[in-house]
Amino acid sequence: GRWLATQNADWRWAAEKVVLEENVDWEELETLWSDGSFRERESALKILRRHDPDKAREKLAETWNNDKAEHRETFLNLFDDRLSDADIPFLENALKDRLAIVRQSAAILLVRLPDSEYGKRACALAETMIQPGPKPGIFQIVPPTEFTKEMKADAFEEKPPQGVGQRAWWFAQAMRRVPLTFWETKFQQSPTKILAMLAKDDFFHPLAYAWSTVAILFEKADWFNPLWDALGPLEPVQFPPWGEIRGELLRRCLLRSPKEFWAKIKKKQEFVYEAAAAWAAAAFEHPAPWDASFSKAFLEYLVSAGNVSLFGGVILLFPAAYRPRLRQLIQARGGHYANLDKRLVDELDFADEFDRLLEQKTS
């Protein structure tokens, strides 16, 4: 089987050696890093990074200039595990990489190291772009008027995505490079009040996009709900990947306070096109067995969406007490979804039978 897998490029993954972290063999890891396929090298570096980040960085530095550009990006993203100030010199050097996506990866990692020279430069630049407004308690946004050599050196992208203005794009990138704790310290206000002080500015849209990205990156849970509220009246089309950012923000809000957050959305009668994907992702991430708050909120969404079939196996994560109501939702649909809905009902029946047999056995 291993020989056969090497005969076809689409099968080659099956011939790669699997490294089990619980049985780490350091000599074998070094051999895989030196002689293995790309995926084997990635696996070896990932394990090495987790157990000895300094050695992992040294190994990557030895081959960095000879690795393919797309491989360098993948390897660099592994620094997310056990990131520390010891990585700063290597990451600063990666900012000069010939491939833009590698430079961006290095910049994102350096953002998480605010004590780095990069982090200090980012904060100093961003601070110049938010200045006191004409009235007390109101601030105004002053985006860059030109793309400087310093911005280029710090891995800013000069050309904006289609439909986005240059100044807005440069400003958003500057805001994405600064932790939200910096603004909390500067303004000495809550996230809601900080957003309110800037909400009427013409450049608030790129600011909301950038700060949502940072909140997700740093898992700043106290910013999730205020940012979602601030995004409400904004069109979700200007900043790619705007839909992904909104979806991630929604997922985190649902995980943090599902019942209260969904009730707020229902009350405002908001149409949220990312809701299906966010609920599905949150369902798999929420600890099982689900608590009543999450289960009830998810069920309310299914009732309002009227499309239980979209969720497939996710509905089996509901506690057993919710299965009768789920059956009603599925069976009420009919139409051209009949075959899919029958499979969902069969899965619920199987889950009931499994629980019955398990209870019978344990009693």
N, C-alpha and C positions, 0 to 999 in steps of 0.2 A: 504493500500500500504506500509506504513512504517513497519507494522508487517510482511508482506509477504517478504519484503526485508531482514529481519533478518534471514529468514529460509534457505538462501543459501549464502555461502561465497562470491560468485561472484557478488551477488546483494547487499551486506551489505552496500556498499558506499551510496546507496539511502536512507538508514535509518539514516544516520548521520545528525546531526543538522547543518544547515547553519547559520553562523554568519555574519551579515551585518555590515560592518565597520561604515556606516553612522549612525547606531543606536547602538553604543557601550553601553553595559550594563556591568559594571565592575564586578559586583557580578556574573553575568552569565558567564563571561569570566573565572573567578577564579574557578567556579564550573566545567566548561568544562575542564580546565587544570587539575583539580584534578581527575575528574571522567569520562572524555570523552574517546572516541576511539582515536587511534593514529592520525588520520586525523583531528578530532575535536581539539585535543590538539595542533597540528601544526597550525591550523587556529587561535586558541585563542592566542598562543604565538606570531604569526606573527603580529596580531593586537596590542597586548600588547607591542611588541618591537617597533612598529612604534610610539605609543603614549607615552610610558614610558619605555625607554630602560633599565634603572636601575632596575625597578621593574621586567621586563621580565627576566633579568639576575639573579636576586635573586630567582625568581620562578624556573628557570631551575636548579640553583645550589642546591635547596632543593631536587630535584628528580634525579639529575644527576647520582648518583651511582646506582640507582635502575632502570633506563631506559635501554631498550635494546640498544645494540651497534649501530645497524643500525638507530635507532630512535635518538640517540645522534648526529649522523652525520647530519641528517636532521634538528634537532633543532639548531645545531651550525651554520649551513649555513644561518639561519635567522639573524645572527649577521651582515650580510652584510648590512642590513638596519640600519643606524645611528650608524655605527661603530665609536668608540672613544677610547681614551687612558684609559678611565674608565674600558674598557673590558680587558685590558692587563693581570691583575692577573688571571682572569678566563681562558683566552686563554693559558697562560703559563702553567696552571695546566692541561689543556686539551692536551698539548703536551705529557703528561705522560700516556695518555689513552692506554688501552690494545689493542685497535683496530687501525690498521695502517691508515685506511681511516679517522678516527676521528682525529688522529694526523696530517694528511695531511691537513685537513680542517682548523684546528687551525693554522697551519703554514702559509697557504695562507692568512688568516685574519691578522696574525701578520706582514706579509710582507707589508701590507697596513698601518701599524703603525710604520714608520721608527724610531720614537723616543723611541720605546720599547727597552728593553735590547736585545730581540731577533733580532730586526731590526739592531741594532748596531753590534751585533755579526756577522750577515749575511753579512753586508757590509765589515767588517774587514776581514772575511774569503775570500770573493770574490775578494777583492783588491789584495790579495797575489797571485791570479791565473792569473792576467794579468800584465805582466812586460815589461819594455823597451826591444826592439829587437836589433839586431846588427846594424841597420841603423836608423838614426833620422827619427821620424815620423812613424816608424813601431813598433808594439808591438807584443809580443809573449804570447801564452797561456800556462800556466803551471798547468795542472790538478793535483788533489791530487794523491799521490802514495799509500795511504792506507786509509781505512775506520776507522775514529777515534771514540772514545767514545763520543766526543763532537758532531760529525755529527749525531750519533745515537740519542743523547739526543734532537737534534733539528729536529727530524722527517725526516731525510734523509733515503731513501731506499737504502739498501746495494746491493741487487741483481738487476742487470739491466734487462730490457726486452730482449727477444731473439733477437740476432743479434746486440746488442749494447755493446760496451766495457765497462768495469767497470769504468775506469778513466773518460771516456766521460760522463757516466751516473752521476757520482758524481759531475763532473764539471757543467753539465747542471742544476742539482738541485741547486747548489750554485748560479748560475747566475739567476735562476728563483726567488730567494729570495731577489733580490736587485732592487729597483726602478731605472728606466732609468735616472731619474734626477741625481742620484749619479754619473753616468758615464759622463753626460753632464757637471757637475761641475768639475769632475776630469780632463777631457780632454779639456774642453773649446772649443769644436768643434761641428759642426752640426752632426746630425745622419748619414748622408751620409759619412762624412769624418771619423767618428768614426768607422763605419763598414769597410771602405776602409783600415784603419790602421791595421785591423785584418784579412782581407779577405783571405790572402794567407796562413794562419796558418792551420795545419792539423786538429785542433779541432774547426774550424770555424763553421762546421755543427751543433754540439750541442749548440754552442753559438747562432747561428741564431734561432734555435728552442726555446731556453730559452728566448731570448730577444723578440721574437714574442709573446710568452706567456705573458710576462710582459707588453708589449705594449697593448695587448688586455685587460689585467686585469685592467690597469690604464687608458685605453682609451687615449693613447699617440698618437694622430692623426698625429703629424709631423713625427712619426717613421714608419707609415704604408707603404707608398710608398717606402722609402729606404729599408725597410726590404724585401718587395716583390721583389724589384730589386736584392737584395743580394741573395735571395732564388732561383732566376731563374736557375742558372746552377747546383743546388743541387738536388740530387735524393730524392724524398719525401717519403722515405720508412724506414728510419732508426729509427726514434724516434716516437713511438706511444705516443699520437694520432696525428702524424704529419699531416695526411690528414685533420683532423678537424681544426688544427691550421692554415694551409694554407687556408682552406675554410673560416674561420672566418676573417683572414687577408684580403682575397679577398673581402669579403662582405663589410668590412669597407672601403676599397679603392673605391669600387663602389659607396658607399653612399657618400663619401667625394667629389669625382670628377669623376662621371661616364663617361662623354664623353671623357675627356682627358685620363683617365686611360685605358679605353677600346681601344681607338685609339692607345695607346702605345703598348698594347698587340697584337693588329692586325698587327701593323707595324713590330713587332719582330716575327710575325707568331708563337706565343707561343701556344702550345696545353695545355689547362688548364682543367683538368678533374673535378675539383671542381666547374667549372663555373656555371653549371645548378643549383646546390643547392644554390650557393652564390647569383645568380641573383634572384632566387625565394624568398630567405630570405630577400634580400635587397628590393624587390618589396613590400613586406608586411610592411616593416619598414619605407620606404621612405614616407614622408608626402604626402597625397592626397589633391587636385589633383596634379598629377605629373607635374613637370616642363618639358620644352622642352629638356633640357640637359639629364635628366634621361630617358625620353621616347625615344629619338632618339638613345641613346646608347643601351638601352635594345632591341629596334627593330633591330638594327644592329647585336646584338648577335643572336637574333632569326633567322635572315636571314642566318648568318654564320653557326649556329647549324643545321638549317633545320629540327627542331623537335619541332614545336609549341605545339604539343599535351602534351608534358611533363609538361606544365605549367598550364593546366586546367584553373581554375577560375582566375589565376593571370592576364590573358590577359584582363579581364574585368576592371582592374584597369587602363588600358591605357586611355588617353583622347579620346573622341569620334572621333576626326579627324583621329585617327590611325586605326579605325576599318576596313575601306576598304582594307588597306594594309594587315592587319592581316587575313582578309578573303582570300585574294589572296594566302598568305603563306599556310593557312590551306587547301584550295581547290587544291593546286598544289601537294599535297602529294599523295592522293589516296591510293591504295593498301590495306593492311590488317588493316590500321588505319581508314578506312572509317567510321565506326560506331562512334568512338570516335570523329573524326573530325566533323561529322554531329552535334553532341551534342555541340561542341564548336561554330559552326556557328549559331546554334539555340540560344545559349546564347548571342552571339553578336546581333542577330536579336531582341531578347527580350530587350536588353539594348537600342537599337535604338528606339524600340516602346515605352519603358518606358520614354525615353527623349522626344519623340514626344508628348506623352500624358501630360507629366509634363509641357512642353512649352505651349501646348494648354490650360491647366488649368490656368496657371499663366497669360496668355495673355487675 
